Structures are given as C-alpha cells and as structure tokens.
C-alpha cells in the first residue's frame, strides 16, 4: 500500500488533471463562442477564468507544502517540479482561451463575424488540434508516459501548418476589402492564441519527459532553434 508520500503525489496529479480538463473546456467553449456568435459562451469562459487561476494557486501551494514537509527524494522531486512547470503552461493556455473569448464577445456585440467565418474550417481544426494536444499532454502527465510527447510534437507541426494556411487566406481577404482590416487583425490574434495553446501543450509534454527521464529537453529545443534545427521532441 502507498503511504502518505504516494497519497500526496496522487493528489497533486489529480489536481493538475482536473485543471487540464477545465482549460481544455475553456478552449473549446471560447472557439464555439466565436464561431457561433454566442456571447453567453464567451461570458462563461471569462467567468471560469477565476477557477483556472484558483487551480494554479492551489497546485503551486500544494507543491511547496509537499517539498517543505516531505523532503522528497530525486524522483518525487522531479514529479513535483514537472507538475509545477506544467501548471504554469496550463494557466497560460487558459489565458489564451480568455483572449479568444474577449474577442468573440466583442465580435458578437458588433455583429462582425464575416472574417472569422471565412477561416471557419481552419479555426475549428486548430481548436480541435490544440485541445487534443492538451488532452494528450495532460493524460501523459497523469500516467508518466513520455512516449506521448512525440505525438504532441507531430500535432504541433500540423497546427503550425494550419496556422500558416489560415494566415494566407486572411491576407487575401484583407487585400480585397480594406474595411475588414480590423476584423482581420482580431482573427489573426485568435489564430495566434490557438497556436500558442499548442505550444503550451508541447511544453507540458516536454515536462513529462523531464519527469520520467530527468532530461530537460527544453534547453535542447532552444539550442536547436538557435542553430536553425527542430525540436528535441519530434
């Protein structure tokens, strides 16, 4: 049977999985609000942002308490560190969902959805991909499964391709109708938020690699990027 240490770690894992589920729901609801002109859904995302922040604070505090009271060994300390890093990325992904919801609320109030509907397919695809990436990364964190990081990296490349395709389509719209420039810029910001959500999901997957192996692949990715290479998880 597991002792108090195992119970405390299980509690931390359960908390971050719950937070991940909430952030995923925030992303899905925010994009739904945008595409359907649903001001109520956008307002729900903004209201639930407080819950995301509360999860962030509670998990961070629980992690500090765990380290202070349990004096964890190396493996357990890596788990707490990985969870702490993942919480930061999930909170930032939640911030991106909040940005989408705010823009969706403004668009619904102005009755201005023509531009976003023009890239409807791209938005839906990017929302699905970013949510799937978060779901896979959080699930990997729960199971301590580093192999999922490769799947998340593959989806991230697909997300980036979709982002570039949507940008090309938007630039065509902007050049054809200058009156839609403001809406086009807002839609670009929304697409960028979805792309960043994917980046945060990839970061969570990399934190799982650290949890399992002790390898901090973030630095390897940064070095490869500086040299013009690809991510260490690919």
Rosetta silent file (secondary structure, phi, psi, omega in degrees, C-alpha in Angstrom):
SEQUENCE: XXXXXXXXXXXXXXXXXXXXXXXXXXXXXXXXXXXXXXXXXXXXXXXXXXXXXXXXXXXXXXXXXXXXXXXXXXXXXXXXXXXXXXXXXXXXXXXXXXXXXXXXXXXXXXXXXXXXXXXXXXXXXXXXXXXXXXXXXXXXXXXXXXXXXXXXXXXXXXXXXXXXXXXXXXXXXXXXXXXXXXXXXXXXXXXXXXXXXXXXXXXXXXXXXXXXXXXXXXXXXXXXXXXXXXXXXX
SCORE:     score description
SCORE:     0.000 S_00000001
   1 L     0.000  146.614  178.873    0.000    0.000    0.000 S_00000001
   2 L   -78.226  146.384  179.587    1.147    3.545   -0.691 S_00000001
   3 L   -92.747 -166.911 -179.461    1.980    5.788    2.213 S_00000001
   4 H   -57.518  -33.945 -179.665    1.359    9.491    2.813 S_00000001
   5 H   -63.739  -47.463  178.940    4.005   10.427    0.236 S_00000001
   6 H   -63.261  -38.867 -179.986    2.278    8.481   -2.525 S_00000001
   7 H   -63.742  -40.960 -179.666   -1.080    9.881   -1.479 S_00000001
   8 H   -66.701  -40.207  177.669    0.215   13.454   -1.653 S_00000001
   9 H   -66.314  -40.530  178.164    1.688   12.885   -5.132 S_00000001
  10 H   -62.163  -38.388  177.926   -1.552   11.281   -6.313 S_00000001
  11 H   -63.898  -42.260  178.060   -3.443   14.310   -5.036 S_00000001
  12 H   -62.082  -44.267  178.823   -1.145   16.649   -6.990 S_00000001
  13 H   -61.609  -44.219 -179.554   -1.622   14.598  -10.157 S_00000001
  14 H   -62.029  -38.667 -179.619   -5.394   14.583   -9.696 S_00000001
  15 H   -65.259  -43.506 -176.876   -5.443   18.351   -9.236 S_00000001
  16 H   -73.487  -31.328  175.201   -3.483   19.081  -12.389 S_00000001
  17 H   -64.047  -41.738  177.673   -5.570   16.647  -14.431 S_00000001
  18 H   -63.620  -41.461  177.785   -8.699   18.465  -13.249 S_00000001
  19 H   -63.607  -42.288  178.194   -7.120   21.811  -14.135 S_00000001
  20 H   -59.947  -42.207  177.837   -6.175   20.465  -17.559 S_00000001
  21 H   -61.100  -39.618  179.019   -9.763   19.380  -18.174 S_00000001
  22 H   -66.094  -43.235 -179.791  -11.004   22.847  -17.271 S_00000001
  23 H   -64.745  -41.138  177.114   -8.507   24.552  -19.595 S_00000001
  24 H   -58.626  -45.198  178.503   -9.466   22.228  -22.463 S_00000001
  25 H   -62.725  -36.023  177.590  -13.115   23.114  -21.911 S_00000001
  26 H   -62.382  -44.269  179.727  -12.182   26.805  -21.903 S_00000001
  27 H   -62.489  -48.852 -177.844  -10.501   26.473  -25.314 S_00000001
  28 H   -62.130  -44.629 -177.731  -13.414   24.581  -26.851 S_00000001
  29 H   -68.078  -38.159 -179.469  -16.042   26.958  -25.438 S_00000001
  30 H   -63.507  -43.472  179.641  -14.129   30.087  -26.483 S_00000001
  31 H   -70.054  -36.835  175.015  -13.896   28.961  -30.117 S_00000001
  32 H   -59.511  -43.698  179.177  -17.539   27.874  -30.064 S_00000001
  33 H   -59.402  -41.167 -179.366  -18.453   31.365  -28.823 S_00000001
  34 H   -66.172  -50.850 -172.597  -16.518   32.910  -31.702 S_00000001
  35 H   -73.323  -26.831 -178.278  -17.881   30.742  -34.489 S_00000001
  36 H  -103.025    1.923 -177.948  -21.487   30.785  -33.284 S_00000001
  37 L    59.936   36.510 -173.742  -21.572   34.412  -32.165 S_00000001
  38 L   -96.754   96.489 -179.199  -22.523   33.158  -28.707 S_00000001
  39 H   -64.428  -33.133  179.513  -21.962   35.956  -26.204 S_00000001
  40 H   -63.913  -41.661  178.699  -23.170   33.725  -23.355 S_00000001
  41 H   -65.935  -40.256  177.554  -20.482   31.124  -24.064 S_00000001
  42 H   -62.452  -43.026  179.004  -17.821   33.843  -24.219 S_00000001
  43 H   -63.817  -34.828  178.323  -19.005   35.258  -20.884 S_00000001
  44 H   -63.604  -42.145  178.018  -18.848   31.743  -19.379 S_00000001
  45 H   -60.565  -45.329 -179.345  -15.190   31.430  -20.382 S_00000001
  46 H   -64.050  -37.400  179.487  -14.386   34.775  -18.779 S_00000001
  47 H   -69.110  -38.067 -178.287  -16.219   33.810  -15.587 S_00000001
  48 H   -76.927   -9.805  177.403  -14.440   30.449  -15.353 S_00000001
  49 H   -57.386  -32.361  177.941  -11.037   32.108  -15.693 S_00000001
  50 H   -62.882  -35.849  177.926  -11.168   32.615  -11.923 S_00000001
  51 H   -66.380  -40.389  177.849  -11.390   28.848  -11.482 S_00000001
  52 H   -60.760  -46.484 -179.826   -8.308   28.352  -13.664 S_00000001
  53 H   -64.586  -36.064  178.683   -6.367   30.875  -11.594 S_00000001
  54 H   -66.438  -39.071  176.585   -7.567   29.257   -8.368 S_00000001
  55 H   -62.283  -44.245  179.144   -6.321   25.866   -9.589 S_00000001
  56 H   -56.230  -50.580 -177.801   -2.964   27.411  -10.441 S_00000001
  57 H   -64.459  -43.084 -176.705   -2.590   28.924   -6.971 S_00000001
  58 H   -66.822  -41.927 -179.048   -3.774   25.807   -5.122 S_00000001
  59 H   -68.887  -41.084  177.662   -1.487   23.410   -7.007 S_00000001
  60 H   -60.302  -44.756  179.519    1.503   25.703   -6.599 S_00000001
  61 H   -65.046  -41.450  179.316    0.878   25.949   -2.854 S_00000001
  62 H   -63.810  -37.316  177.214    0.401   22.186   -2.549 S_00000001
  63 H   -64.081  -44.052  177.767    3.691   21.632   -4.355 S_00000001
  64 H   -61.275  -43.229 -179.632    5.543   23.978   -2.000 S_00000001
  65 H   -64.012  -38.723  179.799    3.987   22.263    1.010 S_00000001
  66 H   -61.110  -47.082 -178.458    4.957   18.848   -0.338 S_00000001
  67 H   -65.630  -41.953 -176.383    8.606   19.849   -0.709 S_00000001
  68 H   -68.754  -35.727 -172.030    8.732   21.584    2.672 S_00000001
  69 H   -97.606  -26.922 -171.117    7.084   18.777    4.659 S_00000001
  70 H  -102.552  -16.515 -175.547    8.083   15.568    2.849 S_00000001
  71 L    47.359   62.141 -172.622   11.745   16.137    1.886 S_00000001
  72 L   -67.196  149.992  174.235   11.153   14.154   -1.332 S_00000001
  73 L   -75.740  176.103 -170.092   13.819   12.028   -2.987 S_00000001
  74 H   -54.633  -47.732 -177.070   15.017   12.793   -6.521 S_00000001
  75 H   -63.157  -43.804  179.524   12.241   11.008   -8.441 S_00000001
  76 H   -68.449  -35.726  178.311    9.435   12.505   -6.372 S_00000001
  77 H   -65.395  -38.030  176.280   11.053   15.934   -6.544 S_00000001
  78 H   -61.988  -39.838  179.236   11.133   15.662  -10.354 S_00000001
  79 H   -61.269  -47.305 -179.500    7.423   14.846  -10.311 S_00000001
  80 H   -64.218  -41.107  179.818    6.598   17.926   -8.233 S_00000001
  81 H   -64.473  -43.608  179.522    8.850   20.100  -10.407 S_00000001
  82 H   -62.919  -41.351  178.366    7.266   18.794  -13.620 S_00000001
  83 H   -64.012  -42.726  179.206    3.787   19.430  -12.237 S_00000001
  84 H   -61.159  -42.512  177.976    4.751   22.963  -11.193 S_00000001
  85 H   -65.936  -41.795 -178.702    6.071   23.694  -14.678 S_00000001
  86 H   -64.989  -36.377  178.651    3.018   22.152  -16.318 S_00000001
  87 H   -59.741  -41.985  179.393    0.685   24.251  -14.155 S_00000001
  88 H   -60.999  -43.648  179.387    2.330   27.403  -15.479 S_00000001
  89 H   -67.638  -38.243  177.923    1.773   26.300  -19.079 S_00000001
  90 H   -65.647  -39.621  178.799   -1.829   25.315  -18.413 S_00000001
  91 H   -63.420  -39.579  179.265   -2.514   28.682  -16.789 S_00000001
  92 H   -70.531  -34.719  174.518   -1.042   30.446  -19.822 S_00000001
  93 H   -63.797  -38.901  175.703   -3.119   28.290  -22.172 S_00000001
  94 H   -62.409  -36.804  176.689   -6.143   29.368  -20.132 S_00000001
  95 H   -62.151  -38.684  179.190   -5.093   32.990  -20.640 S_00000001
  96 H   -67.088  -38.211  176.164   -5.108   32.431  -24.409 S_00000001
  97 H   -62.704  -37.956  177.742   -8.628   30.986  -24.203 S_00000001
  98 H   -63.030  -41.886  178.051   -9.648   34.099  -22.276 S_00000001
  99 H   -60.016  -44.097  178.902   -8.235   36.300  -25.062 S_00000001
 100 H   -60.984  -43.179 -178.855  -10.263   34.379  -27.648 S_00000001
 101 H   -63.456  -40.384  178.802  -13.400   34.758  -25.545 S_00000001
 102 H   -63.437  -42.921  178.593  -12.914   38.514  -25.204 S_00000001
 103 H   -67.787  -36.456  177.126  -12.505   38.917  -28.954 S_00000001
 104 H   -64.537  -39.612  179.172  -15.521   36.661  -29.535 S_00000001
 105 H   -64.971  -42.008  178.691  -17.579   38.810  -27.168 S_00000001
 106 H   -65.600  -41.255  179.717  -16.558   41.976  -28.986 S_00000001
 107 H   -65.627  -39.756  179.452  -17.337   40.422  -32.370 S_00000001
 108 H   -65.440  -39.837 -179.789  -20.752   39.228  -31.169 S_00000001
 109 H   -66.390  -34.309 -178.527  -21.577   42.702  -29.809 S_00000001
 110 H   -88.360   -6.993 -175.831  -20.579   44.323  -33.107 S_00000001
 111 L    63.861   32.970 -172.540  -22.307   41.684  -35.230 S_00000001
 112 L  -117.960   94.294 -179.352  -18.976   41.235  -37.007 S_00000001
 113 L  -128.857    4.383 -173.809  -18.169   37.611  -37.787 S_00000001
 114 H   -58.484  -44.088 -176.000  -17.629   37.650  -41.555 S_00000001
 115 H   -68.321  -47.640 -178.713  -13.844   37.393  -41.407 S_00000001
 116 H   -62.691  -36.140  178.083  -13.676   34.641  -38.781 S_00000001
 117 H   -67.470  -23.973  177.743  -16.281   32.635  -40.661 S_00000001
 118 H   -66.439  -24.885  176.035  -14.054   32.942  -43.721 S_00000001
 119 L  -116.972   32.099 -178.310  -11.491   30.780  -41.952 S_00000001
 120 H   -50.491  -48.725 -176.820  -14.113   28.699  -40.146 S_00000001
 121 H   -62.514  -42.661 -179.615  -12.521   25.395  -41.189 S_00000001
 122 H   -65.617  -42.564 -179.720   -9.068   26.471  -40.044 S_00000001
 123 H   -61.818  -45.634  179.655  -10.348   27.744  -36.711 S_00000001
 124 H   -62.590  -44.842 -178.962  -12.223   24.536  -35.992 S_00000001
 125 H   -63.628  -44.315  179.447   -9.270   22.393  -36.998 S_00000001
 126 H   -65.693  -38.160  177.906   -6.834   24.433  -34.912 S_00000001
 127 H   -64.243  -42.827  179.333   -9.177   24.364  -31.921 S_00000001
 128 H   -64.330  -44.813 -178.975   -9.513   20.585  -32.198 S_00000001
 129 H   -62.992  -47.107 -178.158   -5.773   20.101  -32.566 S_00000001
 130 H   -64.377  -39.183  177.655   -4.849   22.378  -29.661 S_00000001
 131 H   -67.074  -40.982  178.052   -7.450   20.734  -27.397 S_00000001
 132 H   -63.961  -38.768  178.086   -6.263   17.253  -28.443 S_00000001
 133 H   -63.229  -44.762  177.588   -2.668   18.269  -27.736 S_00000001
 134 H   -62.215  -43.405 -178.968   -3.600   19.476  -24.265 S_00000001
 135 H   -61.990  -43.550  179.893   -5.614   16.323  -23.613 S_00000001
 136 H   -66.616  -41.760 -177.748   -2.745   14.071  -24.694 S_00000001
 137 H   -67.437  -43.084  179.910   -0.156   16.031  -22.709 S_00000001
 138 H   -67.681  -39.192  176.497   -2.215   16.108  -19.505 S_00000001
 139 H   -62.378  -39.221  177.792   -3.003   12.414  -19.872 S_00000001
 140 H   -64.911  -37.505  177.536    0.697   11.695  -20.296 S_00000001
 141 H   -65.113  -39.969  179.514    1.432   13.667  -17.144 S_00000001
 142 H   -64.099  -39.518 -176.225   -1.151   11.658  -15.235 S_00000001
 143 H   -94.498   -5.909 -173.413    0.345    8.341  -16.440 S_00000001
 144 L    56.874   50.968 -176.447    4.010    9.467  -16.534 S_00000001
 145 L  -112.047   97.857 -176.021    4.097    8.425  -20.198 S_00000001
 146 L   -73.419  -17.607 -177.110    6.919   10.204  -22.031 S_00000001
 147 L   -66.254  -24.717 -178.318    6.168    8.488  -25.362 S_00000001
 148 H   -66.483  -22.618 -178.484    3.157   10.744  -25.920 S_00000001
 149 H   -55.979  -34.912  179.969    5.490   13.730  -26.323 S_00000001
 150 H   -67.922  -39.329  177.382    6.242   12.596  -29.872 S_00000001
 151 H   -64.673  -40.243  179.901    2.525   12.520  -30.758 S_00000001
 152 H   -65.006  -41.113  178.805    2.078   16.000  -29.311 S_00000001
 153 H   -64.269  -37.281  178.026    5.035   17.302  -31.336 S_00000001
 154 H   -64.487  -45.206  178.526    3.537   15.799  -34.505 S_00000001
 155 H   -64.127  -33.124  179.070    0.200   17.503  -33.842 S_00000001
 156 H   -64.982  -38.918  177.122    2.048   20.751  -33.164 S_00000001
 157 H   -64.756  -38.337  176.881    3.590   20.656  -36.640 S_00000001
 158 H   -66.071  -39.355  177.921    0.115   20.107  -38.104 S_00000001
 159 H   -62.126  -42.244  179.499   -1.192   23.015  -36.032 S_00000001
 160 H   -63.662  -39.755  177.941    1.577   25.263  -37.363 S_00000001
 161 H   -64.628  -40.544  178.905    0.733   24.316  -40.965 S_00000001
 162 H   -65.286  -39.412  177.980   -2.939   25.098  -40.366 S_00000001
 163 H   -60.997  -46.237  179.354   -1.983   28.429  -38.822 S_00000001
 164 H   -64.626  -39.495  178.893    0.084   29.400  -41.858 S_00000001
 165 H   -64.394  -41.391  179.028   -2.696   28.366  -44.251 S_00000001
 166 H   -65.643  -39.150  178.143   -5.236   30.472  -42.327 S_00000001
 167 H   -62.179  -42.626  179.170   -2.905   33.473  -42.372 S_00000001
 168 H   -61.370  -40.968  179.479   -2.533   33.246  -46.149 S_00000001
 169 H   -66.894  -39.895  179.892   -6.304   33.165  -46.557 S_00000001
 170 H   -65.469  -38.399  179.648   -6.758   36.122  -44.209 S_00000001
 171 H   -64.341  -35.115  176.100   -4.203   38.225  -46.057 S_00000001
 172 H   -63.459  -43.593  179.368   -6.166   37.654  -49.251 S_00000001
 173 H   -62.146  -44.339 -177.473   -9.343   38.859  -47.518 S_00000001
 174 H   -64.388  -38.419 -179.457   -7.605   41.962  -46.151 S_00000001
 175 H   -71.867  -29.865 -178.595   -6.188   42.917  -49.543 S_00000001
 176 H   -80.400  -26.936 -176.795   -9.566   42.504  -51.240 S_00000001
 177 L  -145.838   97.397 -178.302  -11.511   44.548  -48.680 S_00000001
 178 H   -63.148  -22.164 -179.752   -9.701   47.144  -46.590 S_00000001
 179 H   -68.059  -17.905 -178.722  -12.822   47.758  -44.489 S_00000001
 180 H   -94.854   11.804 -174.909  -12.318   44.349  -42.914 S_00000001
 181 H   -60.372  -45.861 -179.497   -8.806   45.137  -41.698 S_00000001
 182 H   -60.318  -45.489  179.318   -9.767   45.481  -38.016 S_00000001
 183 H   -65.745  -35.098  178.822  -11.671   42.189  -38.038 S_00000001
 184 H   -64.495  -43.580  178.892   -8.818   40.540  -39.894 S_00000001
 185 H   -61.502  -43.583  178.908   -6.331   41.642  -37.231 S_00000001
 186 H   -61.379  -39.800  179.772   -8.599   40.308  -34.470 S_00000001
 187 H   -67.606  -36.806  175.364   -8.885   36.977  -36.278 S_00000001
 188 H   -60.942  -42.077  179.003   -5.105   36.784  -36.619 S_00000001
 189 H   -62.002  -38.128  178.474   -4.852   37.305  -32.847 S_00000001
 190 H   -66.235  -45.681  177.982   -7.305   34.457  -32.296 S_00000001
 191 H   -60.664  -40.712  179.547   -5.357   32.139  -34.583 S_00000001
 192 H   -64.582  -36.799  177.131   -2.152   33.105  -32.797 S_00000001
 193 H   -62.631  -41.264  178.058   -3.740   32.279  -29.440 S_00000001
 194 H   -65.264  -38.827  177.806   -4.619   28.796  -30.689 S_00000001
 195 H   -63.856  -38.851  179.144   -1.077   28.355  -31.979 S_00000001
 196 H   -69.470  -35.622  176.400    0.275   29.387  -28.564 S_00000001
 197 H   -59.178  -41.564  175.675   -2.064   26.952  -26.809 S_00000001
 198 H   -61.235  -39.962  177.645   -0.438   24.237  -28.898 S_00000001
 199 H   -61.817  -41.390  179.306    2.982   25.474  -27.807 S_00000001
 200 H   -66.783  -36.985  176.443    1.958   25.248  -24.162 S_00000001
 201 H   -63.140  -41.432  177.982    0.658   21.708  -24.708 S_00000001
 202 H   -63.718  -38.277  176.562    4.008   20.762  -26.254 S_00000001
 203 H   -60.698  -43.336  178.921    5.748   22.273  -23.231 S_00000001
 204 H   -59.755  -42.648  178.583    3.631   20.114  -20.906 S_00000001
 205 H   -61.412  -37.510  178.774    4.630   17.041  -22.918 S_00000001
 206 H   -69.914  -31.968  175.110    8.285   18.029  -22.542 S_00000001
 207 H   -65.182  -32.353  176.809    7.789   18.387  -18.778 S_00000001
 208 H   -66.112  -39.763  176.458    6.608   14.758  -18.801 S_00000001
 209 H   -58.661  -42.904  177.957    9.880   13.753  -20.478 S_00000001
 210 H   -62.758  -43.318 -179.342   11.701   15.515  -17.638 S_00000001
 211 H   -58.599  -44.354 -173.861    9.516   13.765  -15.049 S_00000001
 212 H   -78.776  -44.543 -170.746   10.257   10.314  -16.472 S_00000001
 213 H  -109.304  -18.232 -174.566   13.890   10.616  -17.542 S_00000001
 214 L    84.467   -1.817  179.399   15.285   13.702  -15.857 S_00000001
 215 L   -83.803  123.519  177.980   16.205   15.122  -19.285 S_00000001
 216 L   -92.219   89.874 -174.161   15.274   18.791  -19.644 S_00000001
 217 H   -75.044   -8.089  177.151   14.561   18.843  -23.378 S_00000001
 218 H   -60.115  -41.788 -177.679   13.512   22.491  -23.272 S_00000001
 219 H   -70.415  -37.295  176.887   17.149   23.550  -23.411 S_00000001
 220 H   -63.690  -37.866  178.676   17.935   21.140  -26.231 S_00000001
 221 H   -65.955  -41.538 -179.794   14.999   22.605  -28.173 S_00000001
 222 H   -64.347  -40.159  179.785   16.228   26.146  -27.594 S_00000001
 223 H   -66.600  -41.010  178.523   19.721   25.241  -28.746 S_00000001
 224 H   -65.420  -39.257  178.405   18.402   23.527  -31.851 S_00000001
 225 H   -62.558  -40.533  179.453   16.175   26.523  -32.579 S_00000001
 226 H   -65.734  -28.970 -179.449   19.105   28.889  -32.310 S_00000001
 227 L   -91.807    2.162 -179.811   21.016   26.684  -34.740 S_00000001
 228 L    83.709   17.053 -179.717   18.064   26.501  -37.144 S_00000001
 229 L   -95.160 -164.308 -177.778   17.165   22.923  -36.198 S_00000001
 230 L  -107.021  175.756  179.298   13.975   21.276  -34.980 S_00000001
 231 L   -61.184  150.554  176.627   12.572   20.493  -31.567 S_00000001
 232 L   -67.804  -23.921  176.312   14.328   17.864  -29.498 S_00000001
 233 L  -104.760  104.644 -175.992   10.950   16.097  -29.285 S_00000001
 234 L  -147.970    0.000    0.000    9.969   15.362  -32.865 S_00000001
